[in-house]
Amino acid sequence: MQTTRRNFLASTSAALALGGTLFNTSGSTLKAATEKAQPFRTKLYKALIGASPTEEICETWKKAGFEGMEVTNWNVSPTEAQKARLIAEKHDFYLHSVMRGWAEFNNKDESLAKKSIEETKTAIRAAAAYGAETILLVPCRVGGMKMPEAWNFDIGFDPLTLVVKSVTSGDNSEFAEYIAAQNASTEATLRAVEELIPVAAKEGVIIAIENVWNNLWSTPEYAAALIRHFDNPWVKAYFDLGNHTKYSKAEYWIEAFGSLMVKLHIKGFNITKPLGKRGGGEGDWCNIDKANIDWKSIRVALENVGYNGWISIEEKGYTDEQFSKVLDDFIAGTL
């Protein structure tokens, strides 16, 4: 049977219903599940990231054990995206998401900010034509100013307005410029995404927001509050299991996002100098299976929040078959 948008979503919903009984699992049971590598009830679908599907890519990745692709070619016409979708469906291969990536909703040049919004609408329409469920969107980024180290963020914010008053404990006077930039970026994101929601709803594509090293929404609680603020089924979270390790352990992010989390990336990161209260610190990139990240605990955390969905590898260095084996081990809780 070919994978279609309808039957895939139906199977995912069924898996979610099955996993929903896991929210109150006790800590001892979770520990036992990890130690014994018991089968998980939540279902993770394996994907790689590529520009666009070809016959060769679909055949090769499918043979290696992958079920789908996250597409990076977002700036294409619906007609071009539909052609790519037909190639994928021919191989029972699913184009699950489109990587819109970095946007500039907070650009001080209003014409460039508006251009970025229009480009995101293009990505949403392309995603619908690809048959994808989501677009990955990084709404803004800031830099070039004094801000806390990643592991020292402790953001004080108004849960109703999302306005930030402090970004770390103690005196925040040296971070005044950064706090202003954070608040301006949040305001710009709220305006832009509200404009995008009608397009997403019409096309049936979820806007999955990621805050990948953009110096914004840098604690689990604040990032989750941003997504929750929209209170809309067409706005969810895209989370990378490796990217945020320097801020705090992925488990904290997973717990904060819960059902708001709709897609996952995975990559390796080694903490070489633990510094933060929640496991963050200085480190560097490495391959997934060489990381000192506790992948078993992360897999249990995903089980505990009932996450059923796609996980895409976002790194290089191994063959497709090697990456497939690494992801199989992660999914089984044995990595």
WOGI-V963673 format. One line per field, one symbol per residue. phi: phi as a letter, one per 30 degrees, with the letter a starting at -180 (. if undefined). psi: psi as a letter, one per 20 degrees, with the letter a starting at -180 (. if undefined). A space follows every 50 residues. Layout:
phi=???
psi=???
This chain:
phi=.ddceddddddddddddddddcdcdddddddddddchdecddccccbcca dadbedddddddddjccabcccdccbdedddddddddddechbccdabdd idcbdcdddeddddddddddddddddedddiddbcdbcdaabaibdbdde dcdbdcbdddcidccbbadidcddceddeddddddddddeddddddeedd dddibddcdbcdhcibhcbeddddddddedhbdcbbccbcdcecdddaee eddddddhdddcbbcbacacdcbdbddcjdldaadadedcdcdddddddd ddddcidbldbcdbacjbdedddddededdddicd
psi=pqprgghghghghghghgiiiihjpqhhgggghghilqpqhqppppqrpr gqqrgggggghghijqiaqppinhmrqhghhhghghgghhjlppnhrpnh bprlhjpiohhhgghhghhhhghghggghhjqhrqppohrqrakrprqqg ijpnpoqoigijpphqirqbpjhijggggghghhhgghgggghhhhghgg ghikppoopqlokjkqljqgggghhgghhhlpijoappppihgjhhgrqh hggggggciiphqqqprqppoinphrhkiraqarqrqgiiqkqnhghghh hhghjkppaqoppmrrirrghghggghggghikj.
